[in-house]
C-alpha cells in the first residue's frame, strides 16, 4: 500500500476510477466511460509533467473534456501544462467533429496559410477563397494567415480570414501568450482562433461558444489588474478585448460575471452549493440524487473554490446514494 501511495500514476488511476460516475453523467452517449478513462490515463502516463501537476487542475481539466465529449488523445483534445497546473485543450479536430455532429453543417475546415502558398480570397455577395499550398519540394515559409470555411445544409457558404497580425493581437491578451499552448501549438491556436470567429455565424454557434470555447482554458484572457485612483471612486476596468471587436465578441459580459462572483454573503458558488445541498436533503429516491449529482458536475463543481469544499459535498452525495442503495 505504501508503494502505491507513493506512485502518482497509481493514485491518479484510482482517482479516475472514483470519478467514473461524474464522467458518465458528463459524457455524450457515443463516448463510453471506459474508453474516455483509458485514453485520459494513457495521456497522463505518457507525460510525467501531468503526473506531478496540481491534482485539482488535472482532474478539473479531465472533467471539462468529458463535458465536451472530447478524448484527450492528442487529436481531438490534449491535456497540457501551464506552470504547475494542467489545462484542457480542445484541438481543432475535436472542434470540427462537434460542428459536424451538430447536423447543421455539411462541410467545415480551418487551415493555416504560409508565405509560399498561393492564396486568394474575395468578399462581397459571394465569398470565395482559393488556396494552393506550396509545392512539396519547397518549404512553406512562415505562417501569414489562417482561415475557416463552412458550407451549411442549405448551401450557404461562410468564410473567415485572419491575418497573422490579427491572430497575434488575440494571442497578446491570452494568459498563455508567452508560454504553453501559444508557444508549443501556434498552428492549433491560430486555427481555433479563426474558427471561434466563424462559429459565431454558424447555426449552432451559441452552443459551441458556450461550451467548447468557453471551457477552453488555453484561450482564456489574461486577468486584468484593477487600477484604482485613490483620489477618486474605484472604476470598473475597461474590457481587455474591446479593441479586438473584429476578432471576438465584446468581453464585457465576462468581466461583469467575474465581478458578480462575490455577493454580500460570500462567493456566489456557496449559494449554488447550498441550493444543491437543500435538494439533496429533500431527495426521496435515487433518481433525485442522480439529478443533483448531474447538476453539481455540469454546472457547479468547476466554479467551487477549494478542493476541500468539493470533496465535502461529493462525500454528502455519496452518502445519500448509499442510503437509497441499501
C-alpha positions in Angstrom: 0.0 0.0 0.0 2.8 2.4 0.8 4.4 1.9 -2.6 1.1 2.5 -4.3 0.6 5.7 -2.3 4.0 7.0 -3.5 3.2 6.1 -7.1 1.5 9.1 -8.7 0.2 7.0 -11.7 -1.5 4.5 -9.4 -3.0 7.3 -7.3 -4.3 9.1 -10.4 -5.7 5.9 -11.8 -7.5 5.2 -8.6 -9.0 8.8 -8.6 -10.2 8.4 -12.2 -11.9 5.2 -11.2 -13.7 7.0 -8.4 -14.7 9.8 -10.8 -16.4 7.3 -13.2 -19.9 8.4 -12.2 -19.0 12.0 -12.9 -17.7 11.0 -16.4 -20.9 9.0 -17.1 -23.1 12.0 -16.2 -21.0 14.4 -18.4 -20.1 12.3 -21.4 -22.3 12.1 -24.5 -23.9 8.7 -25.3 -21.4 7.8 -28.1 -18.4 8.0 -25.7 -18.1 5.3 -23.1 -16.7 5.9 -19.6 -14.2 3.0 -20.1 -12.8 4.4 -23.4 -12.6 8.0 -22.0 -10.9 6.9 -18.8 -8.4 4.7 -20.7 -7.4 7.5 -23.1 -7.1 10.0 -20.3 -4.9 7.6 -18.3 -2.7 7.0 -21.3 -2.2 10.7 -21.8 -1.2 11.1 -18.2 1.1 8.1 -18.2 2.9 9.4 -21.3 3.5 12.9 -19.8 5.5 12.9 -16.5 4.6 16.6 -16.0 1.0 15.8 -15.8 1.7 13.2 -13.2 3.2 15.9 -11.0 0.7 18.6 -11.9 -1.7 20.2 -9.4 -4.2 17.4 -8.9 -7.2 19.7 -8.7 -6.3 21.3 -12.0 -5.7 17.9 -13.6 -9.0 16.4 -12.6 -10.8 19.6 -13.5 -9.3 19.5 -17.0 -10.3 15.9 -17.5 -13.9 16.7 -16.4 -14.0 19.7 -18.8 -13.1 17.4 -21.7 -15.7 14.8 -20.6 -18.3 17.6 -20.7 -17.3 18.4 -24.3 -17.2 14.7 -25.3 -13.6 15.1 -26.5 -10.9 12.4 -26.0 -7.5 13.7 -24.7 -5.8 11.6 -27.4 -3.7 14.4 -28.9 -6.0 14.7 -31.9 -9.5 15.7 -30.5 -8.0 17.3 -27.4 -5.0 17.3 -25.2 -4.0 17.8 -21.5 -1.3 20.4 -21.4 0.7 22.2 -18.7 0.6 25.8 -17.8 3.0 26.4 -15.0 2.3 23.7 -12.5 -1.3 23.3 -13.5 -2.9 21.1 -16.1 -5.3 22.5 -18.7 -7.8 21.1 -21.1 -7.0 22.0 -24.6 -9.7 21.1 -27.3 -7.9 20.7 -30.6 -9.1 21.8 -34.0 -10.0 18.2 -35.0 -12.2 17.9 -31.9 -13.9 21.2 -32.5 -14.6 20.3 -36.2 -16.0 17.0 -35.0 -18.5 18.7 -32.7 -19.5 21.1 -35.5 -20.1 18.2 -37.9 -22.1 16.3 -35.3 -24.5 19.2 -34.9 -26.1 18.2 -38.3 -26.3 21.9 -39.4 -23.1 21.9 -41.4 -22.2 19.8 -44.4 -18.5 20.9 -44.7 -16.2 22.7 -42.4 -12.4 23.3 -42.3 -9.8 25.6 -40.8 -6.3 26.0 -42.3 -3.0 28.0 -42.0 -1.7 30.0 -44.9 2.1 30.1 -45.4 4.1 32.7 -47.2 5.0 30.5 -50.1 1.4 29.3 -50.7 -0.8 30.8 -53.4 -3.8 32.3 -51.7 -6.6 34.5 -53.0 -9.8 35.5 -51.3 -12.7 37.9 -52.0 -15.6 39.2 -50.1 -19.0 40.6 -51.1 -22.2 38.9 -52.1 -20.2 35.7 -53.0 -17.4 35.0 -50.6 -14.7 32.9 -52.3 -11.3 31.5 -51.5 -8.5 29.8 -53.4 -5.7 28.2 -51.5 -2.9 26.2 -53.2 -0.1 25.1 -50.8 3.5 25.5 -51.7 5.0 22.6 -53.8 6.2 19.7 -51.8 9.8 20.3 -52.9 9.6 23.8 -51.5 9.5 25.0 -47.9 6.2 26.6 -47.0 7.8 29.5 -45.2 6.4 31.4 -42.2 2.6 31.5 -41.5 0.9 34.6 -42.6 -2.8 34.0 -42.0 -5.4 31.5 -41.0 -8.9 30.9 -42.4 -12.0 28.9 -41.7 -14.8 27.9 -44.1 -18.1 26.2 -43.7 -20.9 25.1 -46.0 -24.4 24.9 -44.4 -27.0 22.3 -45.2 -28.9 24.9 -47.2 -25.9 25.5 -49.4 -24.8 28.8 -47.7 -21.1 29.3 -47.6 -19.3 31.1 -44.8 -15.7 32.3 -44.7 -13.4 34.0 -42.1 -9.8 35.0 -42.7 -7.5 36.5 -40.2 -4.0 37.9 -40.9 -1.2 36.8 -38.6 -1.2 40.3 -37.1 -4.8 39.9 -36.1 -4.2 36.5 -34.6 -1.2 37.9 -32.6 -3.5 40.6 -31.2 -5.7 37.8 -29.8 -2.7 36.0 -28.5 -1.4 39.1 -26.8 -4.4 39.2 -24.4 -4.2 35.5 -23.6 -2.7 34.4 -20.3 -0.8 31.7 -22.3 0.7 34.3 -24.7 4.3 33.8 -23.7 4.4 30.1 -22.8 2.3 27.0 -23.0 0.0 26.3 -26.0 0.6 29.5 -27.9 4.3 28.7 -28.0 4.2 25.0 -28.4 1.0 24.7 -30.6 0.8 28.0 -32.5 -0.9 26.4 -35.5 -3.6 24.8 -33.4 -4.3 28.0 -31.5 -4.4 30.1 -34.7 -6.9 27.7 -36.3 -9.0 27.7 -33.2 -8.9 31.5 -33.1 -10.3 31.9 -36.6 -12.8 29.0 -36.1 -14.1 30.7 -33.0 -14.8 33.8 -35.0 -16.6 31.8 -37.7 -18.5 29.8 -35.1 -20.5 32.9 -34.2 -22.1 32.8 -37.6 -23.0 29.1 -37.6 -26.5 27.9 -36.7 -25.2 26.2 -33.5 -22.7 29.0 -32.7 -24.2 29.8 -29.3 -23.9 26.2 -28.2 -20.3 25.9 -29.4 -19.3 29.3 -27.9 -20.9 28.5 -24.5 -19.4 25.0 -24.3 -16.1 24.2 -26.0 -14.6 27.7 -26.4 -15.9 28.9 -23.0 -14.3 26.0 -21.2 -11.1 26.1 -23.3 -8.6 27.3 -20.7 -5.9 27.8 -23.3 -7.9 30.6 -24.9 -8.8 32.4 -21.6 -7.7 36.0 -21.5 -5.1 37.3 -19.1 -6.7 38.6 -15.9 -6.6 42.4 -16.0 -5.4 44.0 -12.8 -7.6 46.8 -11.5 -6.1 50.3 -11.3 -7.7 52.4 -8.6 -7.2 56.1 -8.2 -7.0 56.8 -4.5 -8.4 60.3 -5.2 -11.5 59.0 -6.9 -14.1 56.4 -6.7 -13.0 52.9 -8.0 -13.9 52.5 -11.6 -14.9 49.3 -13.5 -12.0 48.3 -15.7 -12.4 48.5 -19.5 -12.7 45.1 -21.2 -9.3 43.8 -22.4 -10.9 42.6 -25.7 -12.8 45.8 -26.5 -10.1 46.8 -29.0 -10.4 43.4 -30.7 -14.1 43.6 -31.5 -13.4 42.5 -35.1 -11.9 39.3 -33.8 -14.1 38.3 -30.9 -17.3 39.4 -29.2 -17.1 42.2 -26.6 -15.9 40.6 -23.4 -17.6 43.0 -21.0 -20.2 40.4 -20.0 -17.4 38.1 -18.9 -15.9 40.9 -16.8 -19.3 41.6 -15.2 -19.7 37.9 -14.5 -16.3 37.8 -12.7 -17.3 40.9 -10.7 -20.5 39.3 -9.5 -18.9 36.2 -8.2 -18.7 37.7 -4.8 -22.0 38.6 -3.2 -22.9 40.2 0.1 -22.9 36.9 1.9 -19.8 35.4 0.3 -18.7 33.8 -3.0 -21.5 33.0 -5.5 -20.6 29.3 -5.6 -21.6 29.0 -1.9 -25.2 29.8 -2.7 -25.2 27.3 -5.5 -23.9 24.6 -3.3 -26.4 25.5 -0.6 -29.2 25.1 -3.1 -27.9 21.7 -4.2 -27.5 20.7 -0.6 -31.1 21.5 0.2 -32.3 19.5 -2.8 -30.0 16.6 -1.7 -31.6 16.6 1.7 -35.1 16.6 0.2 -34.3 13.8 -2.3 -36.8 11.0 -2.0 -35.3 8.4 -4.3 -32.0 7.5 -6.1 -33.1 9.3 -9.3 -33.5 12.6 -7.4 -29.9 12.2 -6.0 -28.7 11.5 -9.6 -30.2 14.8 -10.8 -28.5 16.7 -8.0 -25.2 15.0 -8.9 -25.6 15.8 -12.6 -26.3 19.5 -11.8 -23.2 19.5 -9.5 -20.9 18.1 -12.1 -22.1 20.1 -15.1 -23.0 23.5 -13.5 -21.4 24.0 -10.1 -18.4 21.9 -9.4 -15.8 23.7 -11.6 -16.7 27.0 -10.0 -16.2 25.9 -6.4 -13.1 27.4 -4.8 -11.2 24.8 -2.8 -10.7 21.1 -3.1 -11.9 20.5 0.5 -15.3 22.0 -0.4 -15.5 19.8 -3.5 -14.6 16.7 -1.6 -17.0 17.5 1.3 -20.1 17.9 -1.0 -19.2 14.9 -3.1 -19.0 12.9 0.2 -22.5 14.0 1.0 -23.7 12.9 -2.4 -22.1 9.5 -2.0 -23.7 9.1 1.5 -27.2 9.8 0.1 -26.6 7.4 -2.8 -25.6 4.7 -0.3 -28.9 5.3 1.7 -31.0 4.5 -1.3 -28.8 1.6 -2.4 -29.2 -0.1 1.0 
